[in-house]
Amino acid sequence: MLASRSFRATRTVLRAAQPARTLALATYATSAADVKNITVIGSGLMGAGIVQVAAQSGYNVTMVDLNQEYLSKGQKIISSSLKRVAKKKHGDDATTQQRFIDEVQSRISTSTDSAQAGSNSQLVVEAIVENLNTKQALFKALDAAAPKDTIFASNTSSLPIADIASIVSKDRLSRFAGLHFFNPVPQMKLVEIIRIPETSDEVFQTLEQVTRKMGKSPVSCKDTPGFIVNRLLVPYMMESLRLVERGDASMEDVDTAMKLGAGYPMGPFELMDYVGLDTIKFITDGWYQSGKGIKGDKLVAPSKILNDLVAQKALGRKTGKGFYSYEGVGGAQQVKK
């Protein structure tokens, strides 16, 4: 998924580099009370999810992507999710359900112009391809277009926030942070707020309050590889691979053990199939090669089983086969042996 969106993200950057047609004249502040308009760049599962929870919480949100085709896909993701939320909130009252859906959707607009959207926002959240150069190019263009007090946040799960932020002006650094949501965004309550040394207390507090208004539980972390969750979760998944590679246990027994013994909803192999094996490989390769404090660590050393499956394009649920086989591409139901 990361690689497949790289071309799209690059074109988004080029479009963002064009001068904004209209720049906002208002003075923007960074207190939570002043955040009214949010721009989310990226309309995939993560981007659309962030757009939805922000709009549900009363914010005016602009969802940005390359063209109407991609934006339409994002809108469909949001529409399907909102129907589930409406059903849960309002039972069988179809009129109230529709009123709720219409109200949320009235706060969502779309755009193919990143610079224009960012010029009218107090908060910009980036949720595009996990490629450092692409993210830097996007933020460089946005830095020139957005008001001086607009907060920039990246939803990256694996790249250093300081590296992404290094491209913006010195004045912007105090208003740059990581804002890592979890998939599926409407259901997952956690958000990691990642501070770089320059992130101001005011900006951090604003992001805390904004995410709480979205119904999330924010936690704070320094700019360390993987932040909190992935720094613990990825080595756990890699160690499960080592167990199988050594012949200590089968993957089925490892999954069963962690579900019944540790109370996890998924075993590590089921979870890797859910996340995407290419994503796991991308993260661990990056950490092993250059991760601060984890470079060359055996915890994230390459796995032959993982590398072989990725080479075979068996990437998990999204391809219909990974460690397990699934009923159809993107299917959640495992094929019984």
Secondary structure, 3 states (H helix, E strand, C coil): CCHHHHHHHHHHHHHHCCCCCCCCCCCCCCCHHHCCEEEEECCCHHHHHHHHHHHHCCCEEEEECCCHHHHHHHHHHHHHHHHHHHHHHHCCCHHHHHHHHHHHHCCEEEECCHHHHHCCCCEEEECCCCCHHHHHHHHHHHHHHCCCCCEEEECCCCCCHHHHHCCCCHHHHCCEEEEEECCCCCCCCEEEEEECCCCCHHHHHHHHHHHHHCCCEEEEEECCCCCCHHHHHHHHHHHHHHHHHCCCCCHHHHHHHHHHHCCCCCCHHHHHHHHCHHHHHHHHHHHHHHCCCCCCCHHHCCCHHHHHHHHCCCCEHHHCECCCEECCCCCCCECCC
